[in-house]
Amino acid sequence: MSEKKNDSWLSSALRGAVVLCGIAVLVSIAARLLLEVWWIVMIVLAVGLGLWLLVRFIRRNDL
């Protein structure tokens, strides 16, 4: 009985460690990709902000 409890605890700890390592790898890959394409993200955000401000200006002035 105690061996089953010990195995259960060990397997859940191992599963938790594997999940944490997987999350760390995914975050690392995402950060690396973001650092490579940050300028594209900034351009998209700037264009989106510009369009949003233009639409807001047009609606506010009833043009």
PDB file of N, CA, C and O in Angstrom, chain B, residues numbered from 101:
ATOM      1  N   MET B 101       0.823  -1.196   0.000  1.00  0.00           N
ATOM      2  CA  MET B 101       0.000   0.000   0.000  1.00  0.00           C
ATOM      3  C   MET B 101       0.865   1.257   0.000  1.00  0.00           C
ATOM      4  O   MET B 101       0.582   2.209  -0.727  1.00  0.00           O
ATOM      5  N   SER B 102       1.928   1.259   0.822  1.00  0.00           N
ATOM      6  CA  SER B 102       2.775   2.443   0.886  1.00  0.00           C
ATOM      7  C   SER B 102       3.551   2.641  -0.412  1.00  0.00           C
ATOM      8  O   SER B 102       3.860   3.774  -0.782  1.00  0.00           O
ATOM      9  N   GLU B 103       3.869   1.538  -1.113  1.00  0.00           N
ATOM     10  CA  GLU B 103       4.569   1.672  -2.392  1.00  0.00           C
ATOM     11  C   GLU B 103       3.686   2.363  -3.421  1.00  0.00           C
ATOM     12  O   GLU B 103       4.175   3.175  -4.207  1.00  0.00           O
ATOM     13  N   LYS B 104       2.398   2.054  -3.427  1.00  0.00           N
ATOM     14  CA  LYS B 104       1.486   2.700  -4.377  1.00  0.00           C
ATOM     15  C   LYS B 104       1.382   4.191  -4.090  1.00  0.00           C
ATOM     16  O   LYS B 104       1.360   5.009  -5.010  1.00  0.00           O
ATOM     17  N   LYS B 105       1.318   4.541  -2.801  1.00  0.00           N
ATOM     18  CA  LYS B 105       1.257   5.957  -2.443  1.00  0.00           C
ATOM     19  C   LYS B 105       2.531   6.674  -2.881  1.00  0.00           C
ATOM     20  O   LYS B 105       2.477   7.779  -3.421  1.00  0.00           O
ATOM     21  N   ASN B 106       3.668   6.040  -2.645  1.00  0.00           N
ATOM     22  CA  ASN B 106       4.949   6.624  -3.008  1.00  0.00           C
ATOM     23  C   ASN B 106       5.050   6.782  -4.523  1.00  0.00           C
ATOM     24  O   ASN B 106       5.496   7.822  -5.008  1.00  0.00           O
ATOM     25  N   ASP B 107       4.641   5.761  -5.272  1.00  0.00           N
ATOM     26  CA  ASP B 107       4.659   5.846  -6.733  1.00  0.00           C
ATOM     27  C   ASP B 107       3.733   6.949  -7.221  1.00  0.00           C
ATOM     28  O   ASP B 107       4.069   7.683  -8.150  1.00  0.00           O
ATOM     29  N   SER B 108       2.578   7.065  -6.599  1.00  0.00           N
ATOM     30  CA  SER B 108       1.620   8.086  -7.005  1.00  0.00           C
ATOM     31  C   SER B 108       2.208   9.481  -6.777  1.00  0.00           C
ATOM     32  O   SER B 108       2.106  10.357  -7.636  1.00  0.00           O
ATOM     33  N   TRP B 109       2.824   9.671  -5.614  1.00  0.00           N
ATOM     34  CA  TRP B 109       3.426  10.962  -5.304  1.00  0.00           C
ATOM     35  C   TRP B 109       4.563  11.271  -6.266  1.00  0.00           C
ATOM     36  O   TRP B 109       4.696  12.396  -6.748  1.00  0.00           O
ATOM     37  N   LEU B 110       5.382  10.260  -6.539  1.00  0.00           N
ATOM     38  CA  LEU B 110       6.523  10.446  -7.429  1.00  0.00           C
ATOM     39  C   LEU B 110       6.066  10.735  -8.854  1.00  0.00           C
ATOM     40  O   LEU B 110       6.629  11.600  -9.526  1.00  0.00           O
ATOM     41  N   SER B 111       5.053  10.017  -9.314  1.00  0.00           N
ATOM     42  CA  SER B 111       4.594  10.239 -10.687  1.00  0.00           C
ATOM     43  C   SER B 111       3.933  11.605 -10.829  1.00  0.00           C
ATOM     44  O   SER B 111       4.080  12.255 -11.864  1.00  0.00           O
ATOM     45  N   SER B 112       3.205  12.051  -9.797  1.00  0.00           N
ATOM     46  CA  SER B 112       2.593  13.374  -9.895  1.00  0.00           C
ATOM     47  C   SER B 112       3.660  14.466  -9.838  1.00  0.00           C
ATOM     48  O   SER B 112       3.533  15.487 -10.514  1.00  0.00           O
ATOM     49  N   ALA B 113       4.701  14.266  -9.047  1.00  0.00           N
ATOM     50  CA  ALA B 113       5.795  15.236  -8.997  1.00  0.00           C
ATOM     51  C   ALA B 113       6.526  15.276 -10.333  1.00  0.00           C
ATOM     52  O   ALA B 113       6.890  16.348 -10.815  1.00  0.00           O
ATOM     53  N   LEU B 114       6.739  14.105 -10.928  1.00  0.00           N
ATOM     54  CA  LEU B 114       7.404  14.045 -12.227  1.00  0.00           C
ATOM     55  C   LEU B 114       6.552  14.705 -13.302  1.00  0.00           C
ATOM     56  O   LEU B 114       7.069  15.430 -14.152  1.00  0.00           O
ATOM     57  N   ARG B 115       5.246  14.453 -13.264  1.00  0.00           N
ATOM     58  CA  ARG B 115       4.343  15.066 -14.229  1.00  0.00           C
ATOM     59  C   ARG B 115       4.358  16.591 -14.083  1.00  0.00           C
ATOM     60  O   ARG B 115       4.368  17.314 -15.080  1.00  0.00           O
ATOM     61  N   GLY B 116       4.360  17.073 -12.840  1.00  0.00           N
ATOM     62  CA  GLY B 116       4.426  18.512 -12.596  1.00  0.00           C
ATOM     63  C   GLY B 116       5.719  19.117 -13.118  1.00  0.00           C
ATOM     64  O   GLY B 116       5.712  20.207 -13.690  1.00  0.00           O
ATOM     65  N   ALA B 117       6.830  18.411 -12.924  1.00  0.00           N
ATOM     66  CA  ALA B 117       8.119  18.910 -13.413  1.00  0.00           C
ATOM     67  C   ALA B 117       8.141  18.964 -14.935  1.00  0.00           C
ATOM     68  O   ALA B 117       8.668  19.913 -15.516  1.00  0.00           O
ATOM     69  N   VAL B 118       7.570  17.947 -15.584  1.00  0.00           N
ATOM     70  CA  VAL B 118       7.529  17.936 -17.049  1.00  0.00           C
ATOM     71  C   VAL B 118       6.665  19.077 -17.567  1.00  0.00           C
ATOM     72  O   VAL B 118       7.022  19.730 -18.547  1.00  0.00           O
ATOM     73  N   VAL B 119       5.525  19.322 -16.912  1.00  0.00           N
ATOM     74  CA  VAL B 119       4.643  20.417 -17.326  1.00  0.00           C
ATOM     75  C   VAL B 119       5.352  21.760 -17.165  1.00  0.00           C
ATOM     76  O   VAL B 119       5.278  22.607 -18.056  1.00  0.00           O
ATOM     77  N   LEU B 120       6.035  21.962 -16.044  1.00  0.00           N
ATOM     78  CA  LEU B 120       6.756  23.221 -15.825  1.00  0.00           C
ATOM     79  C   LEU B 120       7.869  23.415 -16.849  1.00  0.00           C
ATOM     80  O   LEU B 120       8.072  24.527 -17.337  1.00  0.00           O
ATOM     81  N   CYS B 121       8.586  22.353 -17.178  1.00  0.00           N
ATOM     82  CA  CYS B 121       9.633  22.451 -18.201  1.00  0.00           C
ATOM     83  C   CYS B 121       9.025  22.782 -19.560  1.00  0.00           C
ATOM     84  O   CYS B 121       9.585  23.577 -20.315  1.00  0.00           O
ATOM     85  N   GLY B 122       7.894  22.181 -19.871  1.00  0.00           N
ATOM     86  CA  GLY B 122       7.218  22.476 -21.133  1.00  0.00           C
ATOM     87  C   GLY B 122       6.781  23.921 -21.217  1.00  0.00           C
ATOM     88  O   GLY B 122       6.938  24.564 -22.255  1.00  0.00           O
ATOM     89  N   ILE B 123       6.228  24.439 -20.121  1.00  0.00           N
ATOM     90  CA  ILE B 123       5.808  25.842 -20.092  1.00  0.00           C
ATOM     91  C   ILE B 123       7.017  26.754 -20.250  1.00  0.00           C
ATOM     92  O   ILE B 123       6.949  27.751 -20.969  1.00  0.00           O
ATOM     93  N   ALA B 124       8.119  26.426 -19.590  1.00  0.00           N
ATOM     94  CA  ALA B 124       9.333  27.243 -19.696  1.00  0.00           C
ATOM     95  C   ALA B 124       9.854  27.262 -21.126  1.00  0.00           C
ATOM     96  O   ALA B 124      10.285  28.307 -21.614  1.00  0.00           O
ATOM     97  N   VAL B 125       9.820  26.125 -21.799  1.00  0.00           N
ATOM     98  CA  VAL B 125      10.277  26.065 -23.192  1.00  0.00           C
ATOM     99  C   VAL B 125       9.367  26.899 -24.084  1.00  0.00           C
ATOM    100  O   VAL B 125       9.853  27.638 -24.940  1.00  0.00           O
ATOM    101  N   LEU B 126       8.052  26.791 -23.897  1.00  0.00           N
ATOM    102  CA  LEU B 126       7.116  27.569 -24.716  1.00  0.00           C
ATOM    103  C   LEU B 126       7.292  29.069 -24.498  1.00  0.00           C
ATOM    104  O   LEU B 126       7.257  29.840 -25.457  1.00  0.00           O
ATOM    105  N   VAL B 127       7.479  29.486 -23.256  1.00  0.00           N
ATOM    106  CA  VAL B 127       7.692  30.910 -22.969  1.00  0.00           C
ATOM    107  C   VAL B 127       8.994  31.387 -23.601  1.00  0.00           C
ATOM    108  O   VAL B 127       9.057  32.496 -24.132  1.00  0.00           O
ATOM    109  N   SER B 128      10.026  30.562 -23.549  1.00  0.00           N
ATOM    110  CA  SER B 128      11.306  30.920 -24.155  1.00  0.00           C
ATOM    111  C   SER B 128      11.173  31.085 -25.667  1.00  0.00           C
ATOM    112  O   SER B 128      11.702  32.037 -26.240  1.00  0.00           O
ATOM    113  N   ILE B 129      10.469  30.158 -26.309  1.00  0.00           N
ATOM    114  CA  ILE B 129      10.267  30.250 -27.762  1.00  0.00           C
ATOM    115  C   ILE B 129       9.451  31.486 -28.105  1.00  0.00           C
ATOM    116  O   ILE B 129       9.779  32.201 -29.051  1.00  0.00           O
ATOM    117  N   ALA B 130       8.389  31.746 -27.345  1.00  0.00           N
ATOM    118  CA  ALA B 130       7.551  32.916 -27.608  1.00  0.00           C
ATOM    119  C   ALA B 130       8.347  34.207 -27.437  1.00  0.00           C
ATOM    120  O   ALA B 130       8.213  35.128 -28.244  1.00  0.00           O
ATOM    121  N   ALA B 131       9.168  34.281 -26.402  1.00  0.00           N
ATOM    122  CA  ALA B 131       9.977  35.482 -26.177  1.00  0.00           C
ATOM    123  C   ALA B 131      10.984  35.675 -27.304  1.00  0.00           C
ATOM    124  O   ALA B 131      11.204  36.798 -27.757  1.00  0.00           O
ATOM    125  N   ARG B 132      11.593  34.590 -27.754  1.00  0.00           N
ATOM    126  CA  ARG B 132      12.565  34.687 -28.846  1.00  0.00           C
ATOM    127  C   ARG B 132      11.891  35.164 -30.133  1.00  0.00           C
ATOM    128  O   ARG B 132      12.428  36.017 -30.840  1.00  0.00           O
ATOM    129  N   LEU B 133      10.721  34.614 -30.432  1.00  0.00           N
ATOM    130  CA  LEU B 133       9.997  35.039 -31.635  1.00  0.00           C
ATOM    131  C   LEU B 133       9.572  36.495 -31.536  1.00  0.00           C
ATOM    132  O   LEU B 133       9.658  37.241 -32.512  1.00  0.00           O
ATOM    133  N   LEU B 134       9.111  36.901 -30.350  1.00  0.00           N
ATOM    134  CA  LEU B 134       8.686  38.287 -30.168  1.00  0.00           C
ATOM    135  C   LEU B 134       9.861  39.241 -30.341  1.00  0.00           C
ATOM    136  O   LEU B 134       9.700  40.321 -30.909  1.00  0.00           O
ATOM    137  N   LEU B 135      11.037  38.858 -29.860  1.00  0.00           N
ATOM    138  CA  LEU B 135      12.207  39.714 -30.023  1.00  0.00           C
ATOM    139  C   LEU B 135      12.622  39.830 -31.490  1.00  0.00           C
ATOM    140  O   LEU B 135      13.175  40.850 -31.901  1.00  0.00           O
ATOM    141  N   GLU B 136      12.357  38.789 -32.276  1.00  0.00           N
ATOM    142  CA  GLU B 136      12.720  38.837 -33.689  1.00  0.00           C
ATOM    143  C   GLU B 136      11.741  39.671 -34.510  1.00  0.00           C
ATOM    144  O   GLU B 136      12.134  40.281 -35.505  1.00  0.00           O
ATOM    145  N   VAL B 137      10.488  39.705 -34.112  1.00  0.00           N
ATOM    146  CA  VAL B 137       9.475  40.389 -34.929  1.00  0.00           C
ATOM    147  C   VAL B 137       8.840  41.563 -34.186  1.00  0.00           C
ATOM    148  O   VAL B 137       7.716  41.953 -34.502  1.00  0.00           O
ATOM    149  N   TRP B 138       9.544  42.132 -33.202  1.00  0.00           N
ATOM    150  CA  TRP B 138       8.954  43.211 -32.419  1.00  0.00           C
ATOM    151  C   TRP B 138       8.629  44.416 -33.280  1.00  0.00           C
ATOM    152  O   TRP B 138       7.655  45.119 -33.013  1.00  0.00           O
ATOM    153  N   TRP B 139       9.425  44.667 -34.308  1.00  0.00           N
ATOM    154  CA  TRP B 139       9.184  45.839 -35.153  1.00  0.00           C
ATOM    155  C   TRP B 139       7.915  45.660 -35.969  1.00  0.00           C
ATOM    156  O   TRP B 139       7.217  46.639 -36.234  1.00  0.00           O
ATOM    157  N   ILE B 140       7.597  44.435 -36.373  1.00  0.00           N
ATOM    158  CA  ILE B 140       6.340  44.188 -37.091  1.00  0.00           C
ATOM    159  C   ILE B 140       5.161  44.438 -36.157  1.00  0.00           C
ATOM    160  O   ILE B 140       4.158  45.028 -36.560  1.00  0.00           O
ATOM    161  N   VAL B 141       5.282  43.990 -34.914  1.00  0.00           N
ATOM    162  CA  VAL B 141       4.215  44.209 -33.935  1.00  0.00           C
ATOM    163  C   VAL B 141       4.009  45.703 -33.713  1.00  0.00           C
ATOM    164  O   VAL B 141       2.869  46.160 -33.626  1.00  0.00           O
ATOM    165  N   MET B 142       5.082  46.463 -33.621  1.00  0.00           N
ATOM    166  CA  MET B 142       4.967  47.907 -33.411  1.00  0.00           C
ATOM    167  C   MET B 142       4.302  48.594 -34.604  1.00  0.00           C
ATOM    168  O   MET B 142       3.480  49.492 -34.417  1.00  0.00           O
ATOM    169  N   ILE B 143       4.646  48.187 -35.818  1.00  0.00           N
ATOM    170  CA  ILE B 143       4.027  48.771 -37.012  1.00  0.00           C
ATOM    171  C   ILE B 143       2.533  48.472 -37.034  1.00  0.00           C
ATOM    172  O   ILE B 143       1.725  49.358 -37.312  1.00  0.00           O
ATOM    173  N   VAL B 144       2.165  47.228 -36.741  1.00  0.00           N
ATOM    174  CA  VAL B 144       0.744  46.857 -36.728  1.00  0.00           C
ATOM    175  C   VAL B 144      -0.003  47.650 -35.662  1.00  0.00           C
ATOM    176  O   VAL B 144      -1.113  48.120 -35.909  1.00  0.00           O
ATOM    177  N   LEU B 145       0.588  47.805 -34.485  1.00  0.00           N
ATOM    178  CA  LEU B 145      -0.056  48.586 -33.431  1.00  0.00           C
ATOM    179  C   LEU B 145      -0.191  50.055 -33.820  1.00  0.00           C
ATOM    180  O   LEU B 145      -1.221  50.671 -33.547  1.00  0.00           O
ATOM    181  N   ALA B 146       0.826  50.619 -34.448  1.00  0.00           N
ATOM    182  CA  ALA B 146       0.773  52.020 -34.863  1.00  0.00           C
ATOM    183  C   ALA B 146      -0.297  52.235 -35.926  1.00  0.00           C
ATOM    184  O   ALA B 146      -1.047  53.209 -35.857  1.00  0.00           O
ATOM    185  N   VAL B 147      -0.378  51.343 -36.905  1.00  0.00           N
ATOM    186  CA  VAL B 147      -1.400  51.461 -37.949  1.00  0.00           C
ATOM    187  C   VAL B 147      -2.788  51.312 -37.337  1.00  0.00           C
ATOM    188  O   VAL B 147      -3.701  52.064 -37.678  1.00  0.00           O
ATOM    189  N   GLY B 148      -2.951  50.354 -36.445  1.00  0.00           N
ATOM    190  CA  GLY B 148      -4.244  50.162 -35.785  1.00  0.00           C
ATOM    191  C   GLY B 148      -4.650  51.373 -34.973  1.00  0.00           C
ATOM    192  O   GLY B 148      -5.808  51.787 -35.015  1.00  0.00           O
ATOM    193  N   LEU B 149      -3.717  51.947 -34.236  1.00  0.00           N
ATOM    194  CA  LEU B 149      -4.008  53.149 -33.457  1.00  0.00           C
ATOM    195  C   LEU B 149      -4.361  54.313 -34.365  1.00  0.00           C
ATOM    196  O   LEU B 149      -5.289  55.069 -34.075  1.00  0.00           O
ATOM    197  N   GLY B 150      -3.627  54.464 -35.462  1.00  0.00           N
ATOM    198  CA  GLY B 150      -3.928  55.536 -36.410  1.00  0.00           C
ATOM    199  C   GLY B 150      -5.313  55.392 -37.016  1.00  0.00           C
ATOM    200  O   GLY B 150      -6.049  56.373 -37.119  1.00  0.00           O
ATOM    201  N   LEU B 151      -5.673  54.187 -37.414  1.00  0.00           N
ATOM    202  CA  LEU B 151      -7.011  53.964 -37.978  1.00  0.00           C
ATOM    203  C   LEU B 151      -8.099  54.210 -36.940  1.00  0.00           C
ATOM    204  O   LEU B 151      -9.140  54.789 -37.252  1.00  0.00           O
ATOM    205  N   TRP B 152      -7.863  53.775 -35.715  1.00  0.00           N
ATOM    206  CA  TRP B 152      -8.846  53.982 -34.659  1.00  0.00           C
ATOM    207  C   TRP B 152      -9.050  55.478 -34.401  1.00  0.00           C
ATOM    208  O   TRP B 152     -10.183  55.937 -34.253  1.00  0.00           O
ATOM    209  N   LEU B 153      -7.948  56.238 -34.348  1.00  0.00           N
ATOM    210  CA  LEU B 153      -8.061  57.680 -34.143  1.00  0.00           C
ATOM    211  C   LEU B 153      -8.758  58.360 -35.314  1.00  0.00           C
ATOM    212  O   LEU B 153      -9.542  59.286 -35.109  1.00  0.00           O
ATOM    213  N   LEU B 154      -8.484  57.913 -36.543  1.00  0.00           N
ATOM    214  CA  LEU B 154      -9.137  58.479 -37.718  1.00  0.00           C
ATOM    215  C   LEU B 154     -10.641  58.231 -37.683  1.00  0.00           C
ATOM    216  O   LEU B 154     -11.428  59.146 -37.925  1.00  0.00           O
ATOM    217  N   VAL B 155     -11.040  57.008 -37.384  1.00  0.00           N
ATOM    218  CA  VAL B 155     -12.473  56.690 -37.304  1.00  0.00           C
ATOM    219  C   VAL B 155     -13.133  57.490 -36.197  1.00  0.00           C
ATOM    220  O   VAL B 155     -14.246  57.988 -36.369  1.00  0.00           O
ATOM    221  N   ARG B 156     -12.463  57.618 -35.069  1.00  0.00           N
ATOM    222  CA  ARG B 156     -13.022  58.393 -33.956  1.00  0.00           C
ATOM    223  C   ARG B 156     -13.175  59.865 -34.338  1.00  0.00           C
ATOM    224  O   ARG B 156     -14.183  60.489 -34.005  1.00  0.00           O
ATOM    225  N   PHE B 157     -12.187  60.422 -35.034  1.00  0.00           N
ATOM    226  CA  PHE B 157     -12.249  61.816 -35.469  1.00  0.00           C
ATOM    227  C   PHE B 157     -13.392  62.024 -36.451  1.00  0.00           C
ATOM    228  O   PHE B 157     -14.132  63.003 -36.352  1.00  0.00           O
ATOM    229  N   ILE B 158     -13.538  61.098 -37.404  1.00  0.00           N
ATOM    230  CA  ILE B 158     -14.596  61.218 -38.412  1.00  0.00           C
ATOM    231  C   ILE B 158     -15.965  61.125 -37.745  1.00  0.00           C
ATOM    232  O   ILE B 158     -16.858  61.907 -38.068  1.00  0.00           O
ATOM    233  N   ARG B 159     -16.142  60.193 -36.832  1.00  0.00           N
ATOM    234  CA  ARG B 159     -17.443  60.051 -36.161  1.00  0.00           C
ATOM    235  C   ARG B 159     -17.748  61.247 -35.279  1.00  0.00           C
ATOM    236  O   ARG B 159     -18.896  61.686 -35.203  1.00  0.00           O
ATOM    237  N   ARG B 160     -16.745  61.775 -34.618  1.00  0.00           N
ATOM    238  CA  ARG B 160     -16.971  62.906 -33.718  1.00  0.00           C
ATOM    239  C   ARG B 160     -17.342  64.166 -34.497  1.00  0.00           C
ATOM    240  O   ARG B 160     -18.147  64.968 -34.023  1.00  0.00           O
ATOM    241  N   ASN B 161     -16.771  64.349 -35.678  1.00  0.00           N
ATOM    242  CA  ASN B 161     -17.028  65.551 -36.472  1.00  0.00           C
ATOM    243  C   ASN B 161     -18.105  65.347 -37.528  1.00  0.00           C
ATOM    244  O   ASN B 161     -18.360  66.252 -38.321  1.00  0.00           O
ATOM    245  N   ASP B 162     -18.744  64.177 -37.557  1.00  0.00           N
ATOM    246  CA  ASP B 162     -19.817  63.871 -38.515  1.00  0.00           C
ATOM    247  C   ASP B 162     -19.399  64.148 -39.948  1.00  0.00           C
ATOM    248  O   ASP B 162     -20.132  64.801 -40.691  1.00  0.00           O
ATOM    249  N   LEU B 163     -18.249  63.669 -40.341  1.00  0.00           N
ATOM    250  CA  LEU B 163     -17.778  63.874 -41.715  1.00  0.00           C
ATOM    251  C   LEU B 163     -18.267  62.778 -42.624  1.00  0.00           C
ATOM    252  O   LEU B 163     -17.967  62.787 -43.818  1.00  0.00           O
TER     253      LEU B 163
END
